[in-house]
Amino acid sequence: MSGLLERRLYPPPPPGLFQRLARLNWLFVIQVSLLAAVGYVALYAAGGGPQPYANRHALRFGLGFAVMIATALTDLRLWRRLAWPLYGSGVALLLAVARFGHVGKGAQRWLELGGFQLQPSELMKIFLVLALASWFRRAGEARVNHPLFLLPPALATLLPAYLIFKEPNLGNAVITTLLGAALFFAAGVRWWKFALLALALLAAAPLVYHHLHDYQRARIMTFLHPESDPLGAGYNIIQSKIALGSGGLWGQGFLHGSQSRLNFLPEKQTDFIFTVIGESFGFAGAVGVLALIASIVVAGLFIALDAATPFARLVGLGLTTNFFFYVAANVAMVMGAIPVGGVPLPLVSHGGSAMLTTLFAFGLLLAVHRDRSPEEPAEE
C-alpha cells in the first residue's frame, strides 16, 4: 500500500526519446516498409520506369514514415482526449467536400490544400475508430447492449457514411459502415442485434439501389454480367481478369506484362495495381503479397489483444479491421468477386491521401503496442 502511495506521490519521470524508440515494434515497422516496397515495384512496372508513379510513391512513403513514427511516440491518452474533437473535424471536412470539394472523374471527394489533394473520407475512418473506442471504453456488458447507449455511436457511424455515400463514394461508405459495426461487435454488442440490422439492410436494399447514381448501378450490373458491355462498363473488370489470368504461376516477368505495358488496363496504378502484380509475378507473387498483408493483419490483432486498456484494445482492433477491409475490398474487386468500388490497395496503390492516412493509422497501432509496457501505463 505504501509503495502504491509513493508511486502516486512521486511518479517516475517519463522515458526519454531513445527509450520510447526502443519500445516500438520494429518488426511491424519492417513489415509495413516491405509492403510499401512492393508498391514501389508494382508502380515501377505500371509506369514502365520510376516515373511517373514509383518515385512519387517513395517520396510519399518517406513523409508518411515520419508521420507514423511521430504518432507512435505520442501518448495514447492524448488521442483519447482528442477523439471526439477529431471526429467533429472529420465531419466538418466531409461537409467542406460537399460544398467546396474538387471534382474528378464524376466524384467530389477531395479538398485542394496548397497543391495537395486531401480525401477526408480516409481520415474520417480513423477518427471514427478513435471516437467509438472512446465511447465504449468503460461500458459494461449490460450498458453496451442498452438501446439508448448504442444510439449515439450508431448515429456517429451513419453520419459520415452518409456524407461519404453522397460524394459519391459507395466503396468507402460501405467500409465505414462495416468498420463501425466491427467496433460495436468488439465492444460486446450481442450478435443477434447484428442479425436484425442485416435483415433491415436487406429490406432497405431496393430503396438504396433507387438512390444510386447511374454509374454505380452500371457497376452492379457489370458485376453480374460483365460480358454484356465488354467495351464500356465491363471493360475494366474484363481486362483485370485477363491480366490476372495471363500471369500464370510465375508471371510474365517484371516490365513484361502485356495488359499493363500496352495500356489495356485502365487505372492500373490505383484501383487495379494488384492485377499488375499478378500479371508480372504470377500466382506465386500475388500469394506472396497477400501473405505479407496477412502477416500485418495478424500482427495488428496481436498488438490489439495485448493492449493495456479497453480504449487501446478497441483502437487496435478497429484500425486493423479497417486495413483488412480495404485489402479485402480491393482484391475482391479486381478479381470480379464484388462490384468495382474505387477502393485502393493500402501502401501499394498510387495516391497520397491513402498512403498518409494508412501510415498514420499504423502509427496509432505502434502507440498501442508501446503503451502496453507496465513502465508507461496508458491509464484510463
Secondary structure, 3 states (H helix, E strand, C coil): CHHHHHHHHCCCCCCCHHHHHHCCCHHHHHHHHHHHHHHHHHHHHHHCCHHHHHHHHHHHHHHHHHHHHHHHCCCHHHHHHHHHHHHHHHHHHHHHHHHHCEEECCEEEEEEECCEEECHHHHHHHHHHHHHHHHHCCCCHHHHCCHHHHHHHHHHHHHHHHHHHCCCCHHHHHHHHHHHHHHHHHHCCCHHHHHHHHHHHHHHHHHHHHCCCHHHHHHHHHHHCHHHCCCCCCHHHHHHHHHHHHCCCCCCCCCCCHHHHCCCCCCCCCCCHHHHHHHHHHHHHHHHHHHHHHHHHHHHHHHHHCCCCHHHHHHHHHHHHHHHHHHHHHHHHHCCCCCCCCCCCCCCCCCHHHHHHHHHHHHHHHHHHHCCCCCCCCCC
